[in-house]
Amino acid sequence: MRRNNQIGALLAISSTIIWSGNFIVSRYAINLAGPMSIALFRWTTAIICMFPFAYKNLKAEWSIFKENKLYFFLMGLVGFTIYNTLIYSAGHYATAINMALFGSTVNPIVAALLGAWLVNEKLHWKNISGILLCIIGTLYLLTKGDIHNLLSFHFGKGDLWMIAAGFCFGSYNVFVKKKPAGISNNSFLLCLFIIGAVLLLPGALYEMKYVQPVIYNTHLLWVVLYIGIGNSTISYLIWSNAIQRIGAGKASLFLTLGPILSSFEAVLFLNESFNNAQLISGIIIITGIVINTWPTPLKPILKQE
């Protein structure tokens, strides 16, 4: 049990490290393509990468997919089409740090509550304490340690997009546990990549022609390769494995590391400012994660005379 928790935690941390760069890319790519176009490029690249590894499983499991088509449609719509479009839309209005803050705060709350309600992931004092500490740490980072900043804070359009994105991904994380029996992880993701891309296609084509034409250059190529291979194919496979091992609630809590990682990346790559609140909030968040994921010792079974 303890080893399973440790492996699940390492997988969740690995995914969070890869995904933290998504907020940086969202800000970097705002002048290269529109949000729906970027999302379409992402899932198309992910389909190409995943197809050779998942095609045989997808073909063999096709009858199960057909029996559960509504489930897969909704998972693709919420977890891929809407979620990522919201992130890339937020990149036009919010800083990378704020994007990570709001997305990572809402996500674990939604995942923990829905997980307890729908997939019987029990909430005990460690879960609640860990979530509260992670929220406190995130708010500390948002306010730079001054409560007056919270009282005078105004939600911008990008912040609201990220809150909505957090709801989407929190819901996706819980319903991953409802994946139909007999479906392998790689075919599961390939199916959702395809659904996400197909649903995005009409809106992305309209966006490219009438809203924001795509600037095709090497910068866009590197962005698409990063989000298509790293942020999609690799990280989603790792993340699905983490959820299966430690549950949606615990796994989602690791995403609260995202604001800290994104803060450092934003300082390095986008020249956004760094302050001591980032260090203090990081300590608070990590403490909350440790409390939440620390395995509960098994009670000894008393032998009956």
N, C-alpha and C positions, 0 to 999 in steps of 0.2 A: 504493500500500500504506500509506504513512504517513498520507495523508489519510483512508483508510478506518479506520485505527486511531484517529485523532483524532475522527472523527465517532462511531465506536462508543463511545469513552470518554465523550464529551459526553452521548450518549444514556443510558449506564449511570449517569452521575452524576445526570442529570435524574430518572431513575426512583428512584434511591436517596434523593434529596431528598424526593420525593413520598411514598415508602414509609416514610421515617423517622417521619412523623407517625402512622403506623398504630399504633405502640407507645403513643403518647400517647393516641390515641383509645381504644385497648383499655383503658387505665387509667381514662380519663374515663367510659367507657360502662358500667362494671361494675355500676352501680346502675340502669341504664336497661333493660337486656335481657340475657339469657343469651348465652353464646358462640355457640351454634348459631343462635339467632335473629338476632344481629348478622350472622353470616356469610350467612344466607339473605337478609336485607335487602340486603346488599352485592351479591350476585350477581344478585338480581332487578333492582336498579337498573342494574347493568352490562348486563344483557340488554336492558333498555328503551333504554339509551343506544346500544348497539352495533347493535341490530336494523335500524334504517333503513339503516345503512351496509354491513351484511354479508349481508342477506337474499338478495340476488340472487346473490352469490358462493356462499353456502351451498347454494342451490337448484341452481346449475350444477355444483357440486362434490359433490353428494350421493352419487353412486355411489362416489367415492373414500372418503368418510366411512364408507359401509357396508362397504367392503372392509377397512377398518382399524378396525372398531368396538372391538375389544379395546384397541388403543393409545389411542384417545380416551377410553374408559371409565376406564382406569388413570390417564391424565393428569389427567382431571377429578377422580377420586377423591383422588389423592395431592396434586396441585398446587393444588386449589381446596377440595374438601370437608374433607379432613383437615388440611391445612396451616393454613388460616385458622381453623378451629375450635380448633386447638392454640394459636394466637396469642391468640385472645380468651379461651380458658380460662386461659392463663398470666397474662393481665391481672388476674385475680382474686387472684393469689398473689405475683406478682413486681413489682418496680418497673419503670418504663418503661426505665430505663437498663440494668438486668440483662436485660430482654427483648431489647433491641437487641444487647447484648454476646454472649449465647449464640447467638441466631439468626444473627448475622453472622459468628461465629467458625466454627461448624460448616459453614455453607453453602459457603464457598469451598474448604474441604478436601475435602468430598464431591464438589463439582463438578469440582475439578481431578483427583482420582483416578479418578472415573468417566469423565470426559472423555478422559483418557489411555487408559483401558481400552476404552471402547465407541465413541468417535467419533474416535479417532486425533488428539486434541489433544496434541501433543508437550510433555513436561515438560523444560525445560532449566534452567540455573542461575538465570536471571532469574525464572522462574515460582516455583521453590522458594524463592529468597531473598525474593521479594516476599511469598509466603504466610507464611513464617516471621516476617518483620517485622510483618505485619499481625496475626498471632497474638500476638506479643510485645507489640505496642501495645495490643491488646485486653485481654491479661492484666494489663498495667500499669494500665490503666484500672480493671479489676476489683479489683485489690489496692491501688489508690491508691498505687502505687509501693513498697509494703512486702511483701516475699516472705512474711513471717510471716502476713499476711492470707490468702495463698493456702493455706498449710499448715493454717490453722485454718478454712478455708472449708467450709461445709456446703451441699450442693445442696438447695434447697427444691423444693416441688412445681412451682411456676411455672418454675423454672430447667430442670427436667427436661422440662416441656412444650415449652420453647423449643428445647432440644437436639433433641428429636424433630421439631419444626417445621423446624429447620435441615437435618436429613436429608431431609425431604420436599421442601423447595424446592431443595436442591442436586441431588437426583435429577431434579426437574422441569426444571431448567435444562439438564441434559445431554440429556434426551430431547426437548427442543424441537428440537435439531439433527436428530432422527430424524423430524421432521414429514414425512409423505408428500408426494411431489412432486405439484404441481398444486393444493395447498391454499393459499389466500391467508391473510395474517395476520389480517384481520378476521373471516373465516368460521371460522378455526381457534379464535380466542378466543371467538367467540359460541357455538360448539359446546361448548367447555369450560365457559363460564359456565352454560349450560343444564344440562349434566351435573352440575356442582357444586351448582346450586340444587335440582335434582330429588332428588339423593341426600341433601341436607340436610333436605328438606321434612318427612319423618316425624318425625325427631328434634327438629326445631325446633318443630313443632306440639305434641309431647309436652312439651318444655321450657317453652313458653309457658303451658300449662295446669296442669302439675303441679310444675314446678321453680322457675321465675322468670318471673312475669308481666311483660309488656312495659309500660313506662311511656311512653305516647305523648305527646310534647311537642315543642316547637321544638328543644330540645337534641338529641333523638334524630334529628329531621329533618336537622339540620346534620351530625351524625355520619354518617348514612346517605348523604347527598349527597356528602360528602367521600370516604368509602371506596368508594362506588359509581361515582362519576365520575372522581375523581382517582386514587385508589389502585388502581382496577380498569381501567376503560376506557382512560384515557390512559396510565398507567404501564405496563400490560402490553403495549400496542402498542409503546411506546418500547423496552421491555425486549426484546421478541422481535426487534426490529430490531438492537439492540445485540449480542445473541447471534449473530445471523447474520453480523455484521461482524467481531467480535473473538473469538468462541467463548465457551462457557459458563464455562471456568476463569477467563479474564481478566475477563469481565463480572461474575462472582460476587465477585471480589476487591473491586470497588467498593462492594459492600454492607458491607464492613468500615468504611466511612465512617458507616454507620448509627448506631453507638453514639455517635459524636461529635456528630452532628446531633441525635440523640434526647436526648442529655445537655443540650444547650442548650435544646431545646424543653421538656424536663421541668422545667428550672429556671424557664423563663418561664411555663409554663402549669400545672404541677403543684406548684410550690414545692419540688421536690426539690433537694438541695444540690449545689453546684458546687465543684470543687477543682482545684488545679494539675495533678493527674494527668491530667485531661481534655485539657489543652493539650499536655502532653508526649506522651501516647499518640496524640493527633491528628497530631503531627509524625512519629512513628514509622510510623503507618499510612499516611499520605500518601506517605512515602518508599518504603514497600513497594509501593504502587500504581504510583508513577512507575517504579520499577525493573522491575516486572512488565510494564508496558504500553509501555515505551519500545521503539520499533521497532528490530529488529536490522538493521544495515546490510548491504545485499546485497554478497556477494563479487563482485569483478569477474571476468568470464569471460575467461580467457586465450585469445588467438587462437593457433591452431595454424599453424605455418609450413608 
